Amino acid sequence: MDMTGARWRKSTRSGTNGGNCVEVADNLRVVVGVRDSKDPNGPALAFTPEAWRAFVARVPDRV
């Protein structure tokens, strides 16, 4: 999946657990990208915007 133009940000659901963060790129029209902040050049997962919204809606506020 092409993520050219993705603007990555730390997920608001990432805690303060010593750098174990997830970055999200939700500025793209067709896909939401998710990657490990410690490996920005590594692989990224791609979700449809609908699938991402459904996932986030089910994540508890505290993990």
C-alpha positions in Angstrom: 0.0 0.0 0.0 1.4 3.4 -0.9 1.7 5.7 2.1 3.4 8.5 0.3 2.6 11.8 2.0 1.8 10.1 5.3 2.1 12.4 8.3 3.0 10.2 11.3 2.0 11.1 14.9 2.1 9.3 18.2 -1.2 7.7 18.8 -3.2 9.3 21.6 -3.8 5.7 22.8 -0.1 5.1 23.3 0.9 5.2 27.0 4.0 6.4 28.7 5.6 2.9 28.8 9.2 3.7 28.0 9.1 4.4 24.3 6.8 1.6 23.3 4.7 3.8 21.1 2.5 3.4 18.1 2.5 6.0 15.4 -0.6 6.6 13.2 -0.9 8.3 9.8 -4.6 9.1 9.4 -4.2 12.0 6.9 -4.4 9.7 3.9 -7.7 9.3 2.1 -7.8 5.6 1.4 -5.7 4.1 4.2 -4.7 4.6 7.9 -1.1 3.6 8.5 0.2 2.2 11.8 3.8 1.6 12.7 6.2 1.1 15.6 7.8 4.4 16.6 11.1 2.7 17.3 11.3 1.4 13.7 10.0 4.3 11.4 11.6 2.7 8.3 10.3 -0.7 9.1 6.9 -2.2 8.1 3.6 -0.5 8.6 0.2 -1.9 8.8 -2.6 -0.5 6.6 -6.2 -0.3 7.6 -9.2 1.1 5.8 -10.5 4.1 7.6 -13.7 2.2 8.6 -11.7 -0.7 10.0 -9.4 1.7 12.0 -12.4 3.5 13.5 -14.0 0.2 14.5 -10.7 -0.9 16.1 -10.2 2.3 18.1 -13.8 2.3 19.3 -13.1 -1.1 21.0 -9.8 -0.2 22.6 -10.3 0.6 26.3 -9.2 4.0 27.6 -6.8 2.2 29.9 -4.8 -0.7 28.8 
